[in-house]
Amino acid sequence: MQWFNEPAQWSQAGNQINVTTAPKTDFWRITHYGFIRDSGHFFFETTASDFIAEVKIRGQYQDLYDQTGLMIRADEKHWIKTGIEYVEGVQNLSAVVTHDYSDWSMTPLTDPPAFLQLRVERRKEAIHLAYWNNAVSGYTPFRLAYLAHPSELQVGIMCASPEGNGFEATFEDYRLTLI
């Protein structure tokens, strides 16, 4: 795996990666805010195959839009990120799908788990986003998105602090399974 925008502070031990995000980092393109940000931290590997990516995430979220999760990236104008985004004191299950312009969907987690387990599955141009739901002891899908089917995609973990001074993010049991 390699870094896009490597953070100054990070460590890896066994199945856990800890990151302290840099201030004013983000991934976003144009919509509503009128700016482009491509400064978030993204630790990725490259694949040309369909895949399932899974990870458990948690963060010491404190500032508006602090975020952790999974990311799939074709290039700077075509990518998807999903995970937790902290908005007005609430952790939200979030997804941003970007095709030149970013869109954003989120659902408040009124009782956030200690870790949120995410799953992203790619089948050609279809991207299935899901989270582990303890109530049903399985994954619950929350979004199906389109992402062009280039020869290779980057996939991995991401985190950012768009408004804040940084926070500690933890990723456990990241794995990429080719299908």
C-alpha beads as a LAMMPS data file, in Angstrom:
LAMMPS data file: protein, C-alpha beads

179 atoms
178 bonds

1 atom types
1 bond types

-500.0 500.0 xlo xhi
-500.0 500.0 ylo yhi
-500.0 500.0 zlo zhi

Masses

1 110.0

Atoms # bond

1 1 1 0.000 0.000 0.000
2 1 1 1.074 3.582 -0.538
3 1 1 0.010 7.034 0.605
4 1 1 -1.639 9.816 -1.331
5 1 1 -1.051 12.849 0.927
6 1 1 0.846 10.945 3.604
7 1 1 0.099 12.259 7.108
8 1 1 3.006 13.449 9.256
9 1 1 1.918 11.123 12.073
10 1 1 0.815 7.554 11.459
11 1 1 1.725 4.046 12.555
12 1 1 0.895 0.471 11.680
13 1 1 1.051 -2.472 14.082
14 1 1 -0.446 -5.815 13.175
15 1 1 -3.962 -5.294 11.870
16 1 1 -4.278 -1.697 13.102
17 1 1 -3.371 1.616 11.446
18 1 1 -3.455 4.828 13.486
19 1 1 -3.413 8.231 11.826
20 1 1 -3.367 11.764 13.182
21 1 1 -4.936 13.813 10.425
22 1 1 -3.392 17.073 9.295
23 1 1 -5.469 20.248 9.677
24 1 1 -7.572 21.535 6.793
25 1 1 -7.500 18.298 4.746
26 1 1 -10.390 17.062 2.621
27 1 1 -11.648 15.387 -0.544
28 1 1 -14.365 17.437 -2.285
29 1 1 -15.184 18.871 -5.724
30 1 1 -17.135 22.077 -6.352
31 1 1 -20.788 21.319 -5.421
32 1 1 -22.352 23.882 -3.047
33 1 1 -19.021 25.131 -1.673
34 1 1 -17.421 26.073 -4.985
35 1 1 -13.954 24.724 -4.174
36 1 1 -11.843 21.684 -4.962
37 1 1 -9.999 19.833 -2.187
38 1 1 -7.748 16.857 -2.840
39 1 1 -5.656 17.015 0.329
40 1 1 -7.110 14.236 2.503
41 1 1 -5.057 11.214 3.544
42 1 1 -5.537 8.053 1.452
43 1 1 -3.614 4.792 2.051
44 1 1 -4.332 2.593 -0.938
45 1 1 -3.511 -0.305 -3.182
46 1 1 -4.275 -0.625 -6.885
47 1 1 -6.390 -3.321 -8.509
48 1 1 -7.885 -4.034 -11.911
49 1 1 -10.283 -6.662 -10.517
50 1 1 -13.688 -6.534 -8.938
51 1 1 -13.267 -6.623 -5.166
52 1 1 -14.660 -6.421 -1.667
53 1 1 -12.924 -4.003 0.720
54 1 1 -13.703 -4.089 4.453
55 1 1 -12.459 -2.187 7.479
56 1 1 -13.449 -1.225 11.017
57 1 1 -13.109 2.500 11.756
58 1 1 -13.280 4.812 14.724
59 1 1 -12.115 8.329 15.428
60 1 1 -11.733 10.885 18.138
61 1 1 -14.031 13.155 16.136
62 1 1 -14.190 16.698 17.449
63 1 1 -14.527 19.232 14.640
64 1 1 -17.014 19.766 11.844
65 1 1 -16.579 17.251 8.992
66 1 1 -13.876 15.119 10.689
67 1 1 -14.041 11.872 8.707
68 1 1 -12.721 8.316 8.368
69 1 1 -13.582 5.517 6.000
70 1 1 -12.919 3.717 2.738
71 1 1 -12.168 5.325 -0.603
72 1 1 -12.173 4.176 -4.219
73 1 1 -10.421 6.449 -6.681
74 1 1 -10.113 6.395 -10.462
75 1 1 -8.590 9.892 -10.609
76 1 1 -8.983 13.331 -8.994
77 1 1 -12.391 13.839 -10.657
78 1 1 -13.880 10.349 -10.170
79 1 1 -13.954 8.775 -6.727
80 1 1 -16.138 7.571 -3.857
81 1 1 -15.532 7.893 -0.129
82 1 1 -17.686 6.410 2.605
83 1 1 -17.544 6.167 6.371
84 1 1 -18.158 8.403 9.354
85 1 1 -18.430 12.161 8.973
86 1 1 -18.869 14.292 12.084
87 1 1 -21.493 17.028 11.657
88 1 1 -22.856 19.271 14.426
89 1 1 -21.715 16.897 17.171
90 1 1 -23.173 13.776 15.527
91 1 1 -21.431 10.871 13.792
92 1 1 -23.071 10.259 10.423
93 1 1 -22.866 7.308 8.066
94 1 1 -21.706 9.187 4.991
95 1 1 -21.039 8.660 1.290
96 1 1 -19.647 11.099 -1.261
97 1 1 -19.769 10.100 -4.925
98 1 1 -17.796 12.306 -7.294
99 1 1 -18.093 12.518 -11.078
100 1 1 -16.498 15.925 -11.700
101 1 1 -18.851 17.238 -8.958
102 1 1 -19.281 15.739 -5.493
103 1 1 -22.618 14.704 -4.062
104 1 1 -23.125 13.842 -0.398
105 1 1 -25.530 11.614 1.457
106 1 1 -25.553 11.011 5.196
107 1 1 -27.584 9.333 7.919
108 1 1 -27.147 10.229 11.606
109 1 1 -25.927 7.415 13.853
110 1 1 -27.878 8.250 16.991
111 1 1 -26.207 5.373 18.842
112 1 1 -22.803 5.064 17.146
113 1 1 -20.939 1.798 17.713
114 1 1 -17.442 1.711 19.230
115 1 1 -16.222 0.746 15.734
116 1 1 -18.127 1.070 12.472
117 1 1 -17.457 -1.807 10.093
118 1 1 -17.709 -0.875 6.417
119 1 1 -17.858 -2.924 3.258
120 1 1 -17.435 -1.669 -0.310
121 1 1 -17.973 -4.077 -3.180
122 1 1 -17.091 -3.341 -6.795
123 1 1 -18.753 -5.303 -9.585
124 1 1 -17.689 -3.648 -12.854
125 1 1 -19.143 -0.111 -12.694
126 1 1 -21.452 -0.822 -9.729
127 1 1 -20.231 0.089 -6.251
128 1 1 -22.202 -1.370 -3.332
129 1 1 -21.764 0.394 0.040
130 1 1 -22.767 -1.359 3.278
131 1 1 -22.158 -1.252 7.024
132 1 1 -22.241 -3.961 9.676
133 1 1 -25.594 -3.855 11.447
134 1 1 -25.536 -5.516 14.870
135 1 1 -29.338 -5.688 14.919
136 1 1 -29.338 -8.148 12.009
137 1 1 -25.822 -9.583 12.531
138 1 1 -24.903 -8.786 8.951
139 1 1 -24.168 -6.093 6.428
140 1 1 -26.896 -3.603 5.576
141 1 1 -26.590 -1.880 2.184
142 1 1 -27.094 1.876 2.199
143 1 1 -26.039 3.029 -1.249
144 1 1 -25.491 1.717 -4.754
145 1 1 -23.371 4.049 -6.895
146 1 1 -21.876 4.204 -10.349
147 1 1 -18.140 4.533 -10.953
148 1 1 -16.708 4.166 -14.453
149 1 1 -14.850 0.929 -15.040
150 1 1 -11.272 2.037 -15.747
151 1 1 -8.516 -0.544 -16.123
152 1 1 -7.323 0.125 -12.551
153 1 1 -8.732 1.659 -9.379
154 1 1 -7.091 2.709 -6.146
155 1 1 -8.833 1.392 -3.028
156 1 1 -8.031 1.810 0.653
157 1 1 -8.587 3.819 3.811
158 1 1 -9.021 7.572 4.019
159 1 1 -9.346 10.268 6.661
160 1 1 -9.457 14.065 6.750
161 1 1 -10.077 17.137 8.912
162 1 1 -11.656 19.783 6.652
163 1 1 -12.379 22.359 9.349
164 1 1 -10.386 21.232 12.369
165 1 1 -6.845 20.928 13.596
166 1 1 -6.655 17.164 13.178
167 1 1 -7.821 14.136 15.148
168 1 1 -6.835 10.523 15.778
169 1 1 -8.324 7.949 13.420
170 1 1 -8.028 4.176 13.854
171 1 1 -8.503 1.517 11.178
172 1 1 -8.620 -2.193 12.042
173 1 1 -8.769 -5.387 10.016
174 1 1 -8.538 -3.701 6.607
175 1 1 -8.660 -6.262 3.844
176 1 1 -9.126 -6.308 0.108
177 1 1 -10.525 -9.485 -1.434
178 1 1 -10.437 -9.845 -5.217
179 1 1 -13.545 -11.436 -6.733

Bonds

1 1 1 2
2 1 2 3
3 1 3 4
4 1 4 5
5 1 5 6
6 1 6 7
7 1 7 8
8 1 8 9
9 1 9 10
10 1 10 11
11 1 11 12
12 1 12 13
13 1 13 14
14 1 14 15
15 1 15 16
16 1 16 17
17 1 17 18
18 1 18 19
19 1 19 20
20 1 20 21
21 1 21 22
22 1 22 23
23 1 23 24
24 1 24 25
25 1 25 26
26 1 26 27
27 1 27 28
28 1 28 29
29 1 29 30
30 1 30 31
31 1 31 32
32 1 32 33
33 1 33 34
34 1 34 35
35 1 35 36
36 1 36 37
37 1 37 38
38 1 38 39
39 1 39 40
40 1 40 41
41 1 41 42
42 1 42 43
43 1 43 44
44 1 44 45
45 1 45 46
46 1 46 47
47 1 47 48
48 1 48 49
49 1 49 50
50 1 50 51
51 1 51 52
52 1 52 53
53 1 53 54
54 1 54 55
55 1 55 56
56 1 56 57
57 1 57 58
58 1 58 59
59 1 59 60
60 1 60 61
61 1 61 62
62 1 62 63
63 1 63 64
64 1 64 65
65 1 65 66
66 1 66 67
67 1 67 68
68 1 68 69
69 1 69 70
70 1 70 71
71 1 71 72
72 1 72 73
73 1 73 74
74 1 74 75
75 1 75 76
76 1 76 77
77 1 77 78
78 1 78 79
79 1 79 80
80 1 80 81
81 1 81 82
82 1 82 83
83 1 83 84
84 1 84 85
85 1 85 86
86 1 86 87
87 1 87 88
88 1 88 89
89 1 89 90
90 1 90 91
91 1 91 92
92 1 92 93
93 1 93 94
94 1 94 95
95 1 95 96
96 1 96 97
97 1 97 98
98 1 98 99
99 1 99 100
100 1 100 101
101 1 101 102
102 1 102 103
103 1 103 104
104 1 104 105
105 1 105 106
106 1 106 107
107 1 107 108
108 1 108 109
109 1 109 110
110 1 110 111
111 1 111 112
112 1 112 113
113 1 113 114
114 1 114 115
115 1 115 116
116 1 116 117
117 1 117 118
118 1 118 119
119 1 119 120
120 1 120 121
121 1 121 122
122 1 122 123
123 1 123 124
124 1 124 125
125 1 125 126
126 1 126 127
127 1 127 128
128 1 128 129
129 1 129 130
130 1 130 131
131 1 131 132
132 1 132 133
133 1 133 134
134 1 134 135
135 1 135 136
136 1 136 137
137 1 137 138
138 1 138 139
139 1 139 140
140 1 140 141
141 1 141 142
142 1 142 143
143 1 143 144
144 1 144 145
145 1 145 146
146 1 146 147
147 1 147 148
148 1 148 149
149 1 149 150
150 1 150 151
151 1 151 152
152 1 152 153
153 1 153 154
154 1 154 155
155 1 155 156
156 1 156 157
157 1 157 158
158 1 158 159
159 1 159 160
160 1 160 161
161 1 161 162
162 1 162 163
163 1 163 164
164 1 164 165
165 1 165 166
166 1 166 167
167 1 167 168
168 1 168 169
169 1 169 170
170 1 170 171
171 1 171 172
172 1 172 173
173 1 173 174
174 1 174 175
175 1 175 176
176 1 176 177
177 1 177 178
178 1 178 179
